[in-house]
Amino acid sequence: MTRHFISGVALMAALLLGGCGADYGPDQNGKPVAARQLDDQWLVVNYWAEWCGPCRTEVPQLNSLADQLKGQGVAVVGVNFDNLQGADLKQAADNLGIRFTVLANDPAPRFDLPQSEGLPVTYIIDSKGKVRDQLVGEQTAAGVQARLKTLRQG
């Protein structure tokens, strides 16, 4: 009986740590981002840094994109390239005027995202958690919308 209990606990831990269903950790405001908020929908994951000029200029486009995509099964989330946490992350996001969710925990392991050498970089991930595109450089709301439309139709 003890062996079965330990096996069950180990299996549960593996499932939780394996990505699917595991929560995403805190956002830039310290609020938890539950898996149910982001799983089973398309994600636009943008990596940014305060020192990145193109990142600064694309933020208004990504804010607009996030607003446009509400209720359409697509979420825009940001990730700080420098792995800022807590008050530092909030301050950096506020300095750039980011209104969409910024994840304090990098979701790269969850989605097996490749390491990018340049910024900004944006990944489009489908509702099954598969990376469908990597967009390097400054993006526009219209450009990402068009790419999403093509990927979602295909």
Secondary structure, 3 states (H helix, E strand, C coil): CHHHHHHHHHHHHHHHHCCCCCCCCEECCCCECCHHHHCCCEEEEEEECCCCHHHHHHHHHHHHHHHHHCCCCEEEEEEECCCCCHHHHHHHHHHHCCCCEEECCCCHHHHCCCCCCCCCEEEEECCCCCEEEEEECCCCHHHHHHHHHHHHHC
